[in-house]
Amino acid sequence: MISFPLSISGLQRMKPSTNYSIQLMENGFQTLEEIKQDYYNFLTTKQFLVGRDNRFQICKNTESGKIQFFWFRLEQKFTAFKKIHNFDKVTKIEFANYEELKEDVRQEIGFILPDRNLIR
């Protein structure tokens, strides 16, 4: 599972079922296609967006909890770490550089991050 930071205020679950509708309070109802288009626009716009461009986050659920990777891209000093949630225990491991982060994500999640110079 890959997580992207996405925050849309006013989301509400309309009815309890497997397939449920989402309502944006300010804009009325949106169809699934409109929601997909909004998310696509959010991910592909060239404009700087704090919710998307400020950090990198990816996580994987495990049988005993989850593994999360965080990289705060805009910090002056390289800041990235992994949090392992194992039942009631949390372990935090910091990375010294992007290459360490990239290799650990590949090993733990199976996701290959792009080279650092390709990330805007």
Protein Blocks (a to p, Z undefined) as FASTA:
>chain_A
ZZdddddehiacfbgcfbdcdddfknopadfklmmmmmmmmmmpmbdcfklmmpccdddd
dfklcadddddfkbmbacddddddehjaccddddfbfklmmmmmmmmnopacddfklpZZ
